[in-house]
């Protein structure tokens, strides 16, 4: 069951989790299907629903956290602050990016996920 969910979430839906953002890239339908919906996507206190059908792809914001205000960029949308009740139509392949608003001067650590910063042996 876990493999099926991962194939839908990270494969067909195109969700990518990074240290500083959540991305949706090239959402598409599995062969022979008319649509699917992923409910309960949790990201920094927000609860999101991604719906993919033959007609359109939408991202609905079910709830958010006041602690981490989130913004959305992509698909012809200007920067949009996410709030409960908003439904965005995702057009094109993306990337569609959801990220937290900067908090003071908080910087990301240098060991960003996906990069390999191995030290030589003996240092």
N, CA, C and O atoms as CSV, one atom per row, in Angstrom:
chain,resi,resn,atom,element,x,y,z
A,1,UNK,N,N,0.830,-1.197,0.000
A,1,UNK,CA,C,0.000,0.000,0.000
A,1,UNK,C,C,0.871,1.255,0.000
A,1,UNK,O,O,0.545,2.228,-0.680
A,2,UNK,N,N,1.962,1.248,0.745
A,2,UNK,CA,C,2.821,2.426,0.819
A,2,UNK,C,C,3.435,2.782,-0.521
A,2,UNK,O,O,3.580,3.961,-0.845
A,3,UNK,N,N,3.800,1.766,-1.309
A,3,UNK,CA,C,4.383,2.019,-2.624
A,3,UNK,C,C,3.396,2.677,-3.573
A,3,UNK,O,O,3.767,3.535,-4.374
A,4,UNK,N,N,2.137,2.270,-3.478
A,4,UNK,CA,C,1.097,2.869,-4.315
A,4,UNK,C,C,0.924,4.343,-3.964
A,4,UNK,O,O,0.839,5.185,-4.858
A,5,UNK,N,N,0.872,4.658,-2.686
A,5,UNK,CA,C,0.712,6.050,-2.264
A,5,UNK,C,C,1.910,6.897,-2.675
A,5,UNK,O,O,1.747,8.039,-3.103
A,6,UNK,N,N,3.103,6.346,-2.550
A,6,UNK,CA,C,4.298,7.082,-2.958
A,6,UNK,C,C,4.314,7.304,-4.466
A,6,UNK,O,O,4.715,8.373,-4.926
A,7,UNK,N,N,3.883,6.307,-5.242
A,7,UNK,CA,C,3.843,6.463,-6.699
A,7,UNK,C,C,2.859,7.563,-7.092
A,7,UNK,O,O,3.145,8.358,-7.987
A,8,UNK,N,N,1.699,7.615,-6.428
A,8,UNK,CA,C,0.728,8.665,-6.731
A,8,UNK,C,C,1.219,10.032,-6.266
A,8,UNK,O,O,1.142,11.005,-7.016
A,9,UNK,N,N,1.724,10.113,-5.034
A,9,UNK,CA,C,2.121,11.395,-4.446
A,9,UNK,C,C,3.357,11.976,-5.108
A,9,UNK,O,O,3.334,13.117,-5.572
A,10,UNK,N,N,4.422,11.216,-5.157
A,10,UNK,CA,C,5.696,11.743,-5.652
A,10,UNK,C,C,5.892,11.513,-7.147
A,10,UNK,O,O,6.699,12.197,-7.777
A,11,UNK,N,N,5.161,10.557,-7.721
A,11,UNK,CA,C,5.274,10.293,-9.147
A,11,UNK,C,C,4.268,11.087,-9.950
A,11,UNK,O,O,4.611,12.101,-10.559
A,12,UNK,N,N,3.020,10.628,-9.954
A,12,UNK,CA,C,2.004,11.268,-10.798
A,12,UNK,C,C,1.637,12.675,-10.330
A,12,UNK,O,O,1.480,13.571,-11.159
A,13,UNK,N,N,1.498,12.887,-9.031
A,13,UNK,CA,C,1.151,14.230,-8.539
A,13,UNK,C,C,2.339,15.174,-8.624
A,13,UNK,O,O,2.153,16.390,-8.685
A,14,UNK,N,N,3.548,14.645,-8.628
A,14,UNK,CA,C,4.741,15.469,-8.798
A,14,UNK,C,C,5.158,16.249,-7.566
A,14,UNK,O,O,5.865,17.249,-7.689
A,15,UNK,N,N,4.738,15.819,-6.374
A,15,UNK,CA,C,5.138,16.526,-5.154
A,15,UNK,C,C,6.618,16.301,-4.866
A,15,UNK,O,O,7.123,15.182,-4.962
A,16,UNK,N,N,7.299,17.382,-4.512
A,16,UNK,CA,C,8.710,17.328,-4.121
A,16,UNK,C,C,8.868,18.143,-2.852
A,16,UNK,O,O,8.484,19.311,-2.804
A,17,UNK,N,N,9.433,17.528,-1.829
A,17,UNK,CA,C,9.646,18.218,-0.557
A,17,UNK,C,C,11.111,18.604,-0.475
A,17,UNK,O,O,11.994,17.749,-0.548
A,18,UNK,N,N,11.365,19.891,-0.322
A,18,UNK,CA,C,12.719,20.422,-0.169
A,18,UNK,C,C,12.829,21.043,1.215
A,18,UNK,O,O,11.831,21.196,1.918
A,19,UNK,N,N,14.028,21.393,1.593
A,19,UNK,CA,C,14.253,21.982,2.904
A,19,UNK,C,C,13.530,23.314,3.055
A,19,UNK,O,O,13.067,23.645,4.147
A,20,UNK,N,N,13.428,24.076,1.978
A,20,UNK,CA,C,12.857,25.419,2.058
A,20,UNK,C,C,11.548,25.605,1.303
A,20,UNK,O,O,11.024,26.718,1.251
A,21,UNK,N,N,11.002,24.523,0.708
A,21,UNK,CA,C,9.793,24.686,-0.100
A,21,UNK,C,C,9.147,23.334,-0.396
A,21,UNK,O,O,9.758,22.276,-0.246
A,22,UNK,N,N,7.890,23.413,-0.820
A,22,UNK,CA,C,7.156,22.264,-1.342
A,22,UNK,C,C,6.878,22.576,-2.809
A,22,UNK,O,O,6.360,23.648,-3.122
A,23,UNK,N,N,7.213,21.662,-3.705
A,23,UNK,CA,C,7.017,21.888,-5.137
A,23,UNK,C,C,6.064,20.858,-5.720
A,23,UNK,O,O,5.998,19.714,-5.270
A,24,UNK,N,N,5.326,21.297,-6.737
A,24,UNK,CA,C,4.511,20.396,-7.539
A,24,UNK,C,C,5.010,20.559,-8.968
A,24,UNK,O,O,4.977,21.657,-9.524
A,25,UNK,N,N,5.476,19.453,-9.561
A,25,UNK,CA,C,6.035,19.487,-10.912
A,25,UNK,C,C,5.330,18.466,-11.800
A,25,UNK,O,O,5.212,17.295,-11.439
A,26,UNK,N,N,4.876,18.906,-12.935
A,26,UNK,CA,C,4.278,18.051,-13.957
A,26,UNK,C,C,3.214,17.095,-13.410
A,26,UNK,O,O,3.335,15.884,-13.594
A,27,UNK,N,N,2.176,17.608,-12.743
A,27,UNK,CA,C,1.121,16.692,-12.286
A,27,UNK,C,C,0.422,16.052,-13.481
A,27,UNK,O,O,0.134,16.720,-14.474
A,28,UNK,N,N,0.152,14.751,-13.378
A,28,UNK,CA,C,-0.469,14.024,-14.477
A,28,UNK,C,C,-1.282,12.856,-13.947
A,28,UNK,O,O,-1.125,12.446,-12.797
A,29,UNK,N,N,-2.136,12.336,-14.780
A,29,UNK,CA,C,-2.977,11.200,-14.406
A,29,UNK,C,C,-2.283,9.884,-14.721
A,29,UNK,O,O,-1.555,9.784,-15.709
A,30,UNK,N,N,-2.506,8.872,-13.885
A,30,UNK,CA,C,-2.043,7.535,-14.260
A,30,UNK,C,C,-2.816,7.056,-15.487
A,30,UNK,O,O,-3.957,7.473,-15.688
A,31,UNK,N,N,-2.233,6.208,-16.296
A,31,UNK,CA,C,-2.923,5.708,-17.493
A,31,UNK,C,C,-4.262,5.055,-17.127
A,31,UNK,O,O,-4.357,4.292,-16.166
A,32,UNK,N,N,-5.277,5.373,-17.909
A,32,UNK,CA,C,-6.584,4.755,-17.720
A,32,UNK,C,C,-7.424,5.327,-16.597
A,32,UNK,O,O,-8.497,4.797,-16.310
A,33,UNK,N,N,-6.970,6.393,-15.950
A,33,UNK,CA,C,-7.756,6.960,-14.852
A,33,UNK,C,C,-8.367,8.293,-15.280
A,33,UNK,O,O,-7.885,8.956,-16.198
A,34,UNK,N,N,-9.431,8.660,-14.592
A,34,UNK,CA,C,-10.098,9.928,-14.921
A,34,UNK,C,C,-9.751,11.028,-13.929
A,34,UNK,O,O,-10.030,12.199,-14.183
A,35,UNK,N,N,-9.146,10.666,-12.803
A,35,UNK,CA,C,-8.751,11.664,-11.820
A,35,UNK,C,C,-8.435,11.030,-10.484
A,35,UNK,O,O,-8.800,9.884,-10.224
A,36,UNK,N,N,-7.751,11.788,-9.636
A,36,UNK,CA,C,-7.530,11.373,-8.255
A,36,UNK,C,C,-7.282,12.599,-7.397
A,36,UNK,O,O,-6.966,13.678,-7.899
A,37,UNK,N,N,-7.432,12.412,-6.096
A,37,UNK,CA,C,-7.307,13.512,-5.142
A,37,UNK,C,C,-6.432,13.038,-3.981
A,37,UNK,O,O,-6.579,11.922,-3.482
A,38,UNK,N,N,-5.523,13.915,-3.571
A,38,UNK,CA,C,-4.696,13.636,-2.396
A,38,UNK,C,C,-5.102,14.639,-1.328
A,38,UNK,O,O,-4.838,15.835,-1.454
A,39,UNK,N,N,-5.741,14.147,-0.286
A,39,UNK,CA,C,-6.173,15.000,0.829
A,39,UNK,C,C,-5.176,14.877,1.967
A,39,UNK,O,O,-4.466,13.879,2.092
A,40,UNK,N,N,-5.138,15.902,2.783
A,40,UNK,CA,C,-4.320,15.843,3.992
A,40,UNK,C,C,-2.836,16.022,3.751
A,40,UNK,O,O,-2.027,15.464,4.492
A,41,UNK,N,N,-2.456,16.780,2.739
A,41,UNK,CA,C,-1.045,17.103,2.546
A,41,UNK,C,C,-0.693,18.137,3.607
A,41,UNK,O,O,-1.209,19.254,3.585
A,42,UNK,N,N,0.175,17.771,4.524
A,42,UNK,CA,C,0.552,18.660,5.619
A,42,UNK,C,C,1.900,19.294,5.314
A,42,UNK,O,O,2.875,18.603,5.019
A,43,UNK,N,N,1.939,20.621,5.388
A,43,UNK,CA,C,3.200,21.325,5.168
A,43,UNK,C,C,3.227,22.550,6.066
A,43,UNK,O,O,2.441,23.479,5.881
A,44,UNK,N,N,4.128,22.553,7.035
A,44,UNK,CA,C,4.319,23.663,7.969
A,44,UNK,C,C,2.995,24.164,8.552
A,44,UNK,O,O,2.726,25.365,8.571
A,45,UNK,N,N,2.195,23.244,9.015
A,45,UNK,CA,C,0.941,23.588,9.674
A,45,UNK,C,C,-0.237,23.776,8.745
A,45,UNK,O,O,-1.366,23.927,9.211
A,46,UNK,N,N,-0.004,23.772,7.430
A,46,UNK,CA,C,-1.099,23.905,6.471
A,46,UNK,C,C,-1.614,22.525,6.097
A,46,UNK,O,O,-0.872,21.543,6.109
A,47,UNK,N,N,-2.890,22.470,5.768
A,47,UNK,CA,C,-3.518,21.245,5.305
A,47,UNK,C,C,-4.027,21.516,3.887
A,47,UNK,O,O,-4.890,22.370,3.686
A,48,UNK,N,N,-3.486,20.781,2.902
A,48,UNK,CA,C,-3.762,21.045,1.487
A,48,UNK,C,C,-4.399,19.829,0.828
A,48,UNK,O,O,-4.217,18.697,1.277
A,49,UNK,N,N,-5.151,20.078,-0.247
A,49,UNK,CA,C,-5.734,19.010,-1.059
A,49,UNK,C,C,-5.376,19.271,-2.518
A,49,UNK,O,O,-5.657,20.343,-3.055
A,50,UNK,N,N,-4.757,18.284,-3.150
A,50,UNK,CA,C,-4.389,18.369,-4.563
A,50,UNK,C,C,-5.320,17.460,-5.351
A,50,UNK,O,O,-5.400,16.261,-5.080
A,51,UNK,N,N,-6.026,18.029,-6.329
A,51,UNK,CA,C,-6.956,17.266,-7.175
A,51,UNK,C,C,-6.483,17.328,-8.614
A,51,UNK,O,O,-6.236,18.406,-9.154
A,52,UNK,N,N,-6.359,16.156,-9.231
A,52,UNK,CA,C,-5.909,16.072,-10.616
A,52,UNK,C,C,-6.984,15.335,-11.401
A,52,UNK,O,O,-7.349,14.209,-11.063
A,53,UNK,N,N,-7.492,15.981,-12.456
A,53,UNK,CA,C,-8.485,15.353,-13.323
A,53,UNK,C,C,-8.087,15.604,-14.770
A,53,UNK,O,O,-7.085,16.264,-15.047
A,54,UNK,N,N,-8.880,15.073,-15.679
A,54,UNK,CA,C,-8.597,15.275,-17.097
A,54,UNK,C,C,-8.786,16.737,-17.491
A,54,UNK,O,O,-8.135,17.220,-18.418
A,55,UNK,N,N,-9.667,17.435,-16.798
A,55,UNK,CA,C,-9.971,18.823,-17.131
A,55,UNK,C,C,-8.996,19.818,-16.516
A,55,UNK,O,O,-8.587,20.778,-17.169
A,56,UNK,N,N,-8.619,19.586,-15.245
A,56,UNK,CA,C,-7.766,20.569,-14.560
A,56,UNK,C,C,-7.092,19.970,-13.333
A,56,UNK,O,O,-7.437,18.884,-12.869
A,57,UNK,N,N,-6.120,20.721,-12.827
A,57,UNK,CA,C,-5.452,20.384,-11.580
A,57,UNK,C,C,-5.661,21.548,-10.623
A,57,UNK,O,O,-5.409,22.700,-10.978
A,58,UNK,N,N,-6.120,21.253,-9.409
A,58,UNK,CA,C,-6.359,22.312,-8.429
A,58,UNK,C,C,-5.662,21.994,-7.115
A,58,UNK,O,O,-5.447,20.833,-6.766
A,59,UNK,N,N,-5.317,23.052,-6.399
A,59,UNK,CA,C,-4.754,22.947,-5.064
A,59,UNK,C,C,-5.663,23.749,-4.139
A,59,UNK,O,O,-5.798,24.963,-4.291
A,60,UNK,N,N,-6.283,23.067,-3.185
A,60,UNK,CA,C,-7.180,23.720,-2.235
A,60,UNK,C,C,-6.491,23.832,-0.884
A,60,UNK,O,O,-5.821,22.901,-0.436
A,61,UNK,N,N,-6.662,24.978,-0.245
A,61,UNK,CA,C,-6.091,25.220,1.081
A,61,UNK,C,C,-7.207,25.004,2.091
A,61,UNK,O,O,-8.153,25.788,2.162
A,62,UNK,N,N,-7.089,23.930,2.873
A,62,UNK,CA,C,-8.110,23.601,3.858
A,62,UNK,C,C,-7.892,24.351,5.167
A,62,UNK,O,O,-8.848,24.801,5.798
A,63,UNK,N,N,-6.639,24.482,5.570
A,63,UNK,CA,C,-6.310,25.244,6.782
A,63,UNK,C,C,-4.850,25.666,6.718
A,63,UNK,O,O,-4.060,25.087,5.972
A,64,UNK,N,N,-4.495,26.679,7.503
A,64,UNK,CA,C,-3.110,27.150,7.581
A,64,UNK,C,C,-2.759,27.408,9.038
A,64,UNK,O,O,-3.617,27.341,9.918
A,65,UNK,N,N,-1.498,27.699,9.278
A,65,UNK,CA,C,-1.008,28.025,10.611
A,65,UNK,C,C,-0.562,29.480,10.634
A,65,UNK,O,O,0.095,29.945,9.702
A,66,UNK,N,N,-0.911,30.189,11.675
A,66,UNK,CA,C,-0.456,31.576,11.810
A,66,UNK,C,C,1.047,31.645,12.055
A,66,UNK,O,O,1.673,32.677,11.817
A,67,UNK,N,N,1.619,30.550,12.529
A,67,UNK,CA,C,3.049,30.521,12.823
A,67,UNK,C,C,3.883,30.586,11.553
A,67,UNK,O,O,4.929,31.234,11.532
A,68,UNK,N,N,3.426,29.917,10.486
A,68,UNK,CA,C,4.172,29.832,9.237
A,68,UNK,C,C,3.311,30.305,8.081
A,68,UNK,O,O,2.684,29.471,7.428
A,69,UNK,N,N,3.247,31.604,7.792
A,69,UNK,CA,C,2.510,32.059,6.611
A,69,UNK,C,C,3.172,31.512,5.344
A,69,UNK,O,O,4.393,31.574,5.194
A,70,UNK,N,N,2.352,30.977,4.435
A,70,UNK,CA,C,2.876,30.368,3.221
A,70,UNK,C,C,2.478,31.184,1.998
A,70,UNK,O,O,1.410,31.795,1.956
A,71,UNK,N,N,3.362,31.178,1.002
A,71,UNK,CA,C,3.070,31.831,-0.270
A,71,UNK,C,C,3.152,30.801,-1.391
A,71,UNK,O,O,3.835,29.783,-1.279
A,72,UNK,N,N,2.443,31.093,-2.467
A,72,UNK,CA,C,2.402,30.224,-3.646
A,72,UNK,C,C,2.867,31.023,-4.854
A,72,UNK,O,O,2.451,32.165,-5.049
A,73,UNK,N,N,3.733,30.420,-5.666
A,73,UNK,CA,C,4.212,31.054,-6.892
A,73,UNK,C,C,4.174,30.009,-8.001
A,73,UNK,O,O,4.561,28.858,-7.798
A,74,UNK,N,N,3.698,30.428,-9.190
A,74,UNK,CA,C,3.747,29.534,-10.337
A,74,UNK,C,C,2.438,29.469,-11.079
A,74,UNK,O,O,1.396,29.888,-10.574
A,75,UNK,N,N,2.503,28.937,-12.290
A,75,UNK,CA,C,1.312,28.719,-13.086
A,75,UNK,C,C,0.574,29.976,-13.472
A,75,UNK,O,O,-0.652,29.961,-13.584
A,76,UNK,N,N,1.296,31.076,-13.680
A,76,UNK,CA,C,0.655,32.318,-14.069
A,76,UNK,C,C,0.098,33.106,-12.904
A,76,UNK,O,O,-0.411,34.210,-13.099
A,77,UNK,N,N,0.181,32.565,-11.687
A,77,UNK,CA,C,-0.275,33.289,-10.503
A,77,UNK,C,C,0.847,34.188,-10.025
A,77,UNK,O,O,2.015,33.804,-10.068
A,78,UNK,N,N,0.505,35.373,-9.573
A,78,UNK,CA,C,1.477,36.184,-8.866
A,78,UNK,C,C,1.697,35.533,-7.515
A,78,UNK,O,O,1.057,34.531,-7.199
A,79,UNK,N,N,2.576,36.079,-6.731
A,79,UNK,CA,C,2.786,35.541,-5.389
A,79,UNK,C,C,1.470,35.658,-4.632
A,79,UNK,O,O,0.914,36.747,-4.492
A,80,UNK,N,N,0.989,34.540,-4.156
A,80,UNK,CA,C,-0.292,34.484,-3.464
A,80,UNK,C,C,-0.076,33.970,-2.057
A,80,UNK,O,O,0.511,32.903,-1.874
A,81,UNK,N,N,-0.538,34.706,-1.058
A,81,UNK,CA,C,-0.476,34.211,0.315
A,81,UNK,C,C,-1.616,33.219,0.502
A,81,UNK,O,O,-2.774,33.527,0.220
A,82,UNK,N,N,-1.275,32.033,0.978
A,82,UNK,CA,C,-2.275,30.988,1.133
A,82,UNK,C,C,-3.100,31.215,2.392
A,82,UNK,O,O,-2.560,31.501,3.461
A,83,UNK,N,N,-4.394,31.085,2.253
A,83,UNK,CA,C,-5.303,31.184,3.392
A,83,UNK,C,C,-6.423,30.176,3.192
A,83,UNK,O,O,-6.710,29.778,2.063
A,84,UNK,N,N,-7.057,29.761,4.286
A,84,UNK,CA,C,-8.114,28.745,4.179
A,84,UNK,C,C,-9.216,29.181,3.213
A,84,UNK,O,O,-9.629,30.341,3.192
A,85,UNK,N,N,-9.676,28.222,2.418
A,85,UNK,CA,C,-10.753,28.486,1.479
A,85,UNK,C,C,-10.289,28.815,0.077
A,85,UNK,O,O,-11.105,28.824,-0.845
A,86,UNK,N,N,-9.004,29.089,-0.119
A,86,UNK,CA,C,-8.486,29.397,-1.454
A,86,UNK,C,C,-8.319,28.098,-2.244
A,86,UNK,O,O,-7.825,27.100,-1.719
A,87,UNK,N,N,-8.735,28.124,-3.500
A,87,UNK,CA,C,-8.476,27.028,-4.432
A,87,UNK,C,C,-7.794,27.615,-5.656
A,87,UNK,O,O,-8.335,28.501,-6.317
A,88,UNK,N,N,-6.606,27.116,-5.953
A,88,UNK,CA,C,-5.825,27.591,-7.094
A,88,UNK,C,C,-5.882,26.560,-8.212
A,88,UNK,O,O,-5.756,25.361,-7.962
A,89,UNK,N,N,-6.071,27.023,-9.444
A,89,UNK,CA,C,-6.012,26.149,-10.604
A,89,UNK,C,C,-4.590,26.180,-11.142
A,89,UNK,O,O,-4.066,27.242,-11.477
A,90,UNK,N,N,-3.972,25.010,-11.223
A,90,UNK,CA,C,-2.586,24.895,-11.672
A,90,UNK,C,C,-2.577,24.599,-13.159
A,90,UNK,O,O,-3.036,23.540,-13.584
A,91,UNK,N,N,-2.060,25.521,-13.952
A,91,UNK,CA,C,-1.994,25.320,-15.394
A,91,UNK,C,C,-0.543,25.163,-15.818
A,91,UNK,O,O,0.339,25.858,-15.313
A,92,UNK,N,N,-0.302,24.254,-16.737
A,92,UNK,CA,C,1.058,24.003,-17.194
A,92,UNK,C,C,1.735,22.932,-16.362
A,92,UNK,O,O,1.099,22.223,-15.583
A,93,UNK,N,N,3.039,22.834,-16.548
A,93,UNK,CA,C,3.816,21.788,-15.888
A,93,UNK,C,C,4.453,22.235,-14.583
A,93,UNK,O,O,4.971,21.407,-13.834
A,94,UNK,N,N,4.424,23.524,-14.300
A,94,UNK,CA,C,5.066,24.002,-13.085
A,94,UNK,C,C,6.509,24.370,-13.352
A,94,UNK,O,O,6.888,24.531,-14.512
A,95,UNK,N,N,7.310,24.505,-12.349
A,95,UNK,CA,C,7.028,24.132,-10.969
A,95,UNK,C,C,6.098,25.128,-10.278
A,95,UNK,O,O,6.144,26.334,-10.524
A,96,UNK,N,N,5.262,24.584,-9.414
A,96,UNK,CA,C,4.405,25.365,-8.543
A,96,UNK,C,C,5.035,25.272,-7.163
A,96,UNK,O,O,5.235,24.171,-6.649
A,97,UNK,N,N,5.349,26.403,-6.559
A,97,UNK,CA,C,6.165,26.418,-5.347
A,97,UNK,C,C,5.377,27.012,-4.186
A,97,UNK,O,O,4.776,28.081,-4.296
A,98,UNK,N,N,5.399,26.288,-3.072
A,98,UNK,CA,C,4.828,26.769,-1.819
A,98,UNK,C,C,5.992,26.900,-0.857
A,98,UNK,O,O,6.745,25.952,-0.635
A,99,UNK,N,N,6.128,28.102,-0.284
A,99,UNK,CA,C,7.241,28.306,0.651
A,99,UNK,C,C,6.799,29.215,1.783
A,99,UNK,O,O,5.868,30.005,1.628
A,100,UNK,N,N,7.469,29.104,2.921
A,100,UNK,CA,C,7.132,30.000,4.030
A,100,UNK,C,C,7.660,31.401,3.756
A,100,UNK,O,O,8.675,31.576,3.083
A,101,UNK,N,N,6.969,32.373,4.277
A,101,UNK,CA,C,7.472,33.745,4.229
A,101,UNK,C,C,8.721,33.817,5.087
A,101,UNK,O,O,8.782,33.179,6.138
A,102,UNK,N,N,9.718,34.580,4.664
A,102,UNK,CA,C,10.947,34.655,5.465
A,102,UNK,C,C,10.655,35.117,6.887
A,102,UNK,O,O,9.844,36.014,7.117
A,103,UNK,N,N,11.325,34.493,7.813
A,103,UNK,CA,C,11.156,34.841,9.210
A,103,UNK,C,C,12.441,35.483,9.712
A,103,UNK,O,O,13.450,34.809,9.919
A,104,UNK,N,N,12.390,36.769,9.900
A,104,UNK,CA,C,13.553,37.547,10.329
A,104,UNK,C,C,14.715,37.280,9.383
A,104,UNK,O,O,14.547,37.356,8.166
A,105,UNK,N,N,15.877,36.972,9.914
A,105,UNK,CA,C,17.053,36.693,9.100
A,105,UNK,C,C,17.454,35.234,9.206
A,105,UNK,O,O,18.640,34.904,9.219
A,106,UNK,N,N,16.459,34.364,9.282
A,106,UNK,CA,C,16.717,32.933,9.433
A,106,UNK,C,C,17.253,32.387,8.109
A,106,UNK,O,O,16.564,32.444,7.091
A,107,UNK,N,N,18.460,31.866,8.119
A,107,UNK,CA,C,19.070,31.312,6.915
A,107,UNK,C,C,19.010,29.794,6.945
A,107,UNK,O,O,18.983,29.170,8.005
A,108,UNK,N,N,18.989,29.223,5.752
A,108,UNK,CA,C,19.019,27.771,5.646
A,108,UNK,C,C,20.410,27.263,5.997
A,108,UNK,O,O,21.403,27.950,5.758
A,109,UNK,N,N,20.485,26.062,6.562
A,109,UNK,CA,C,21.810,25.476,6.795
A,109,UNK,C,C,22.492,25.192,5.460
A,109,UNK,O,O,21.829,25.075,4.430
A,110,UNK,N,N,23.802,25.084,5.484
A,110,UNK,CA,C,24.560,24.872,4.263
A,110,UNK,C,C,24.364,23.482,3.676
A,110,UNK,O,O,24.612,23.274,2.488
A,111,UNK,N,N,23.925,22.532,4.487
A,111,UNK,CA,C,23.747,21.168,3.992
A,111,UNK,C,C,22.333,20.979,3.433
A,111,UNK,O,O,21.547,20.189,3.955
A,112,UNK,N,N,22.031,21.709,2.378
A,112,UNK,CA,C,20.708,21.645,1.761
A,112,UNK,C,C,20.483,20.249,1.191
A,112,UNK,O,O,21.370,19.667,0.567
A,113,UNK,N,N,19.306,19.734,1.411
A,113,UNK,CA,C,18.958,18.406,0.933
A,113,UNK,C,C,19.169,18.342,-0.573
A,113,UNK,O,O,18.778,19.253,-1.303
A,114,UNK,N,N,19.787,17.266,-1.030
A,114,UNK,CA,C,20.018,17.091,-2.454
A,114,UNK,C,C,21.423,17.457,-2.880
A,114,UNK,O,O,21.851,17.109,-3.980
A,115,UNK,N,N,22.144,18.155,-2.022
A,115,UNK,CA,C,23.536,18.495,-2.336
A,115,UNK,C,C,24.447,17.618,-1.489
A,115,UNK,O,O,24.092,17.250,-0.369
A,116,UNK,N,N,25.584,17.294,-2.004
A,116,UNK,CA,C,26.502,16.414,-1.326
A,116,UNK,C,C,27.722,17.217,-0.877
A,116,UNK,O,O,28.554,17.603,-1.697
A,117,UNK,N,N,27.820,17.459,0.400
A,117,UNK,CA,C,28.940,18.207,0.959
A,117,UNK,C,C,29.778,17.287,1.835
A,117,UNK,O,O,29.858,17.479,3.048
A,118,UNK,N,N,30.398,16.292,1.220
A,118,UNK,CA,C,31.234,15.373,1.975
A,118,UNK,C,C,32.606,15.983,2.180
A,118,UNK,O,O,33.177,16.594,1.276
A,119,UNK,N,N,33.120,15.805,3.382
A,119,UNK,CA,C,34.477,16.275,3.669
A,119,UNK,C,C,35.474,15.195,3.297
A,119,UNK,O,O,35.195,14.006,3.454
A,120,UNK,N,N,36.635,15.601,2.803
A,120,UNK,CA,C,37.676,14.592,2.539
A,120,UNK,C,C,38.079,13.900,3.833
A,120,UNK,O,O,38.018,14.499,4.906
A,121,UNK,N,N,38.485,12.661,3.736
A,121,UNK,CA,C,38.907,11.899,4.914
A,121,UNK,C,C,40.116,12.568,5.541
A,121,UNK,O,O,41.047,12.976,4.847
A,122,UNK,N,N,40.093,12.675,6.865
A,122,UNK,CA,C,41.212,13.251,7.583
A,122,UNK,C,C,41.039,14.721,7.896
A,122,UNK,O,O,41.961,15.330,8.438
A,123,UNK,N,N,39.899,15.324,7.581
A,123,UNK,CA,C,39.723,16.745,7.893
A,123,UNK,C,C,38.685,16.925,8.961
A,123,UNK,O,O,38.398,18.055,9.358
